[in-house]
Each structure stands twice: as C-alpha cells, then as structure tokens.
Amino acid sequence: MAVIHRTTMSPGKLELLADRLPLRPWYRGGSGGPQLSKAGGFRLDDPEGEVGIEFMVVTDAAGDESVTYLVPLTYRGAPLEGAEDGLIGTSEHGVLGRRWIYDGAHDPVLVEQLLALLAGRTTAQDQNENDTPDPTVEVRTEGAGVPAGPTGPVTVTDTAEATLVAVGPVTEAGGPVATLTLCRVLRPAPAGYGSGRRVLAGWSAPDGTRRHGLFAHLAVSED
C-alpha cells in the first residue's frame, strides 16, 4: 500500500511538468509556457512498496482554450536504469528525501500495475487518501487476455494524441503482442465508452464541473 505524506516537494510537480510538457508532441499550448493546475487523477499501489504511482490530470490554461492532459508519474528513491528519456526531474521530498520523478509510461512498474488494473487484479486508489479505493475509476475488463508487462526498459512511442507502450514479446509479424495506449489529451466521454480493456476516470473542468473520459486502453495483436 502506498503511503501519502502530507509534506512538501521542492521543486513541485507542476513546476517540473511546466518544463517537460512543451517538449512532448501531444502538447497543444502556445509559446508562452504552460499555466498548469491540478485537475484530478488516481493512484495505483506498487506491491513491493518501493515506487509511487500516480495518474495525474493537469489542465493548461495557456492558449486560446484550456487543454487537459493525463500525466502518469512514478516516484523513486534512486534512478531507474534505462529510463533516462522518461526522467522528468528530481525533487526534495520533506519526508523521503530526494525523489526521481519519471513519466510513468517509461517505468515498468507503472506499466505492470496498469496491466493488472486492466486485468481486474488490482484496484485504483484515491489520489489523496491512504488505503482508499477510488470507485469513480471505471475499469472495463472485457476482451482478449492481458499479456505480461515489461521486465526491462519500456519501448515508448509518443504521437500527437497519446503515448503507446509495447507490451509482451515480438510476434512473428514483427510487432508487440499488445499495445497499451495512454491517452494524453483528455476529452469527455460517456461511461462505458469504447471497446476492449480500458480505463475511464474523471477530472474537474476549469469551471468546476466534473468530466469523465478515456485514460488508457489495451489492444492485443491477432497475429
């Protein structure tokens, strides 16, 4: 079980993300830099208790219209070998000391636990409370089985809308057994939206209304 500490981080997560997001191909903001605010999210537990896992939602007010992004994060007590491209930065935690913060798509622990969520083997946790499941996170587990997650460095591809993570060994056709898609630009969608194994969750719009949409989904190769 993850333990949420009521303490400070310096620099803060939004400060680090303000430098990271404009470098991503899915970022929609202008040249003036992000104006970020936290808009929601949830957590997953690392069974080993070593890695913090958070699916953070942030809204950027820069530009003509606000845009809401999904930013999966992991927090580690030491650098993760092979994940240099995913390092967002380091921060001094008031209780735990220095933490290495990664874009979680590059972290095999986050990928493994997201696959466990899609398989129905674990439960989404409240973003701000210890040992409290988040019943608003909708997990649809119909569809093909869930392959094993990566045991080493993760193969990640960013697109204009999402981040694609290769899951499982390479098939005879030369592609991965499955592709895990993390939706970066969030849009409202009704409950039950889409098909196959997927995660939908909520966030707060700038006007305070609640929105709900697709966060992640899994596509399994038919080869």
C-alpha positions as CSV (number, residue, x, y, z in Angstrom):
1,M,0.0,0.0,0.0
2,A,1.3,3.5,-0.9
3,V,1.6,6.0,1.9
4,I,0.7,9.6,1.1
5,H,2.7,12.0,3.1
6,R,1.4,15.5,3.9
7,T,4.6,17.3,3.2
8,T,6.4,19.5,0.6
9,M,8.3,18.8,-2.6
10,S,10.8,21.2,-4.0
11,P,10.6,21.8,-6.9
12,G,6.9,20.9,-7.1
13,K,5.4,18.5,-9.6
14,L,3.7,21.3,-11.6
15,E,7.0,23.2,-11.8
16,L,8.7,20.1,-13.2
17,L,5.9,19.4,-15.7
18,A,6.0,23.0,-16.9
19,D,9.4,22.3,-18.3
20,R,8.5,18.8,-19.6
21,L,5.2,19.2,-21.3
22,P,6.2,21.6,-24.1
23,L,8.7,19.1,-25.3
24,R,6.1,16.4,-26.0
25,P,4.4,16.1,-29.4
26,W,1.0,15.9,-27.8
27,Y,1.3,19.3,-26.1
28,R,-1.1,21.8,-27.5
29,G,0.0,25.0,-25.7
30,G,1.5,28.2,-27.2
31,S,5.0,29.6,-26.9
32,G,4.5,31.4,-23.6
33,G,4.8,28.3,-21.5
34,P,2.2,26.2,-19.7
35,Q,-0.1,27.5,-17.0
36,L,-0.8,24.3,-15.2
37,S,-3.3,23.4,-12.4
38,K,-4.0,20.0,-10.9
39,A,-7.4,18.7,-12.1
40,G,-7.7,15.1,-10.7
41,G,-6.4,11.6,-11.1
42,F,-5.9,8.4,-9.1
43,R,-3.1,6.2,-7.8
44,L,-2.0,2.5,-8.1
45,D,-0.1,0.6,-5.5
46,D,3.3,-1.0,-6.1
47,P,3.1,-4.4,-4.5
48,E,6.8,-4.1,-3.4
49,G,6.1,-0.7,-1.8
50,E,9.1,0.9,-3.5
51,V,7.6,3.0,-6.3
52,G,4.9,5.7,-6.0
53,I,2.4,5.5,-8.9
54,E,0.2,8.4,-9.8
55,F,-2.0,9.1,-12.8
56,M,-2.2,12.9,-12.5
57,V,-4.5,15.1,-14.6
58,V,-3.4,18.7,-15.2
59,T,-5.2,21.5,-17.1
60,D,-3.2,24.0,-19.1
61,A,-4.8,27.5,-19.3
62,A,-2.2,28.7,-21.9
63,G,-3.5,29.4,-25.3
64,D,-7.0,30.3,-26.6
65,E,-8.6,27.3,-24.9
66,S,-7.7,25.2,-21.9
67,V,-6.4,21.7,-22.6
68,T,-6.4,18.8,-20.1
69,Y,-3.6,16.2,-20.1
70,L,-3.0,12.9,-18.5
71,V,0.5,12.7,-16.9
72,P,1.3,9.3,-15.4
73,L,4.1,9.7,-12.9
74,T,6.3,7.4,-10.8
75,Y,8.4,8.4,-7.8
76,R,11.6,6.5,-7.0
77,G,14.3,6.7,-4.4
78,A,17.0,6.1,-7.0
79,P,17.5,6.5,-10.7
80,L,15.8,3.9,-13.0
81,E,18.3,2.4,-15.3
82,G,17.3,2.5,-19.0
83,A,14.6,5.2,-18.5
84,E,16.7,8.3,-19.0
85,D,14.3,9.6,-21.7
86,G,11.4,9.4,-19.2
87,L,13.1,11.3,-16.3
88,I,11.1,14.5,-15.6
89,G,13.4,15.6,-12.8
90,T,14.4,15.3,-9.2
91,S,12.7,16.8,-6.2
92,E,13.4,17.0,-2.5
93,H,10.6,15.3,-0.5
94,G,10.0,16.6,3.0
95,V,9.9,13.1,4.4
96,L,11.6,10.7,1.9
97,G,14.4,12.9,0.7
98,R,15.4,13.1,-2.9
99,R,13.0,11.5,-5.3
100,W,13.5,10.8,-9.0
101,I,10.3,11.5,-10.9
102,Y,9.6,9.7,-14.2
103,D,7.0,9.9,-16.9
104,G,5.3,6.6,-15.9
105,A,5.0,5.3,-19.4
106,H,8.7,4.7,-19.3
107,D,8.5,2.8,-15.9
108,P,7.9,-0.9,-16.0
109,V,6.4,-0.9,-12.5
110,L,3.6,1.5,-13.6
111,V,3.0,-0.4,-16.8
112,E,2.8,-3.7,-14.9
113,Q,0.3,-2.3,-12.4
114,L,-1.8,-0.6,-15.1
115,L,-2.0,-4.0,-16.9
116,A,-3.0,-5.5,-13.5
117,L,-5.8,-3.0,-13.3
118,L,-7.0,-3.8,-16.8
119,A,-6.9,-7.5,-15.9
120,G,-9.0,-6.9,-12.7
121,R,-6.2,-7.9,-10.4
122,T,-5.8,-4.6,-8.6
123,T,-7.9,-1.6,-7.7
124,A,-7.5,2.1,-8.4
125,Q,-6.8,4.1,-5.3
126,D,-7.8,7.6,-4.2
127,Q,-5.3,10.3,-5.3
128,N,-5.2,12.0,-1.9
129,E,-6.1,9.4,0.8
130,N,-4.3,6.4,2.1
131,D,-5.8,2.9,1.7
132,T,-8.9,4.2,0.0
133,P,-10.2,2.8,-3.3
134,D,-11.5,5.2,-5.9
135,P,-14.9,3.9,-7.0
136,T,-15.2,6.6,-9.7
137,V,-12.5,5.0,-11.8
138,E,-14.2,2.7,-14.4
139,V,-12.3,-0.4,-15.5
140,R,-13.7,-2.4,-18.4
141,T,-12.1,-5.9,-18.5
142,E,-13.9,-7.5,-21.4
143,G,-11.8,-8.6,-24.4
144,A,-8.6,-10.6,-25.0
145,G,-6.4,-11.5,-22.1
146,V,-3.7,-9.3,-20.7
147,P,-0.1,-10.2,-21.5
148,A,2.8,-9.9,-19.1
149,G,4.3,-6.5,-18.6
150,P,7.9,-5.5,-19.4
151,T,10.7,-6.8,-17.2
152,G,13.3,-4.2,-18.5
153,P,13.3,-0.9,-20.3
154,V,10.0,0.0,-21.8
155,T,9.5,0.7,-25.6
156,V,7.6,4.0,-25.8
157,T,6.2,6.0,-28.8
158,D,4.6,9.4,-28.5
159,T,2.0,10.5,-31.0
160,A,0.0,13.8,-31.4
161,E,-2.7,12.4,-29.0
162,A,-1.3,9.6,-26.9
163,T,1.7,7.5,-25.7
164,L,2.0,3.9,-27.0
165,V,3.7,1.3,-24.9
166,A,4.8,-2.1,-26.4
167,V,3.7,-5.0,-24.2
168,G,4.9,-8.6,-24.4
169,P,7.3,-10.2,-26.8
170,V,7.5,-9.5,-30.5
171,T,5.1,-11.5,-32.7
172,E,6.0,-13.4,-35.9
173,A,4.7,-10.3,-37.8
174,G,7.4,-8.2,-36.1
175,G,5.1,-6.2,-33.7
176,P,4.4,-6.4,-30.0
177,V,1.9,-8.9,-28.6
178,A,-0.1,-5.9,-27.4
179,T,-0.1,-2.1,-27.3
180,L,-1.0,-0.1,-24.2
181,T,-2.3,3.3,-25.1
182,L,-2.2,6.2,-22.6
183,C,-4.5,9.0,-23.8
184,R,-2.6,12.2,-23.2
185,V,-5.1,14.8,-24.4
186,L,-8.2,14.1,-22.4
187,R,-11.7,14.5,-23.7
188,P,-15.1,13.9,-22.1
189,A,-16.7,10.5,-23.0
190,P,-19.7,8.7,-21.6
191,A,-19.4,5.8,-19.1
192,G,-18.7,2.5,-21.0
193,Y,-17.2,4.4,-23.9
194,G,-15.1,2.3,-26.3
195,S,-14.5,-1.4,-26.6
196,G,-12.0,-3.9,-25.1
197,R,-10.0,-3.5,-21.9
198,R,-9.9,0.2,-20.9
199,V,-9.8,2.6,-18.0
200,L,-12.1,5.7,-17.8
201,A,-11.8,8.2,-15.0
202,G,-12.8,11.7,-14.0
203,W,-11.4,15.2,-13.6
204,S,-12.5,18.8,-12.8
205,A,-13.0,21.2,-15.7
206,P,-11.8,24.9,-15.1
207,D,-15.4,25.9,-14.3
208,G,-15.6,23.3,-11.6
209,T,-17.9,20.8,-13.4
210,R,-16.9,17.1,-13.4
211,R,-15.8,15.4,-16.6
212,H,-15.2,11.7,-17.4
213,G,-13.2,10.2,-20.2
214,L,-10.9,7.5,-21.5
215,F,-7.5,7.4,-19.8
216,A,-6.0,4.1,-21.2
217,H,-6.8,1.1,-23.3
218,L,-5.2,-2.2,-24.4
219,A,-5.1,-3.6,-28.0
220,V,-4.0,-7.2,-28.3
221,S,-2.4,-8.4,-31.6
222,E,-4.4,-11.0,-33.5
223,D,-1.2,-12.5,-35.1
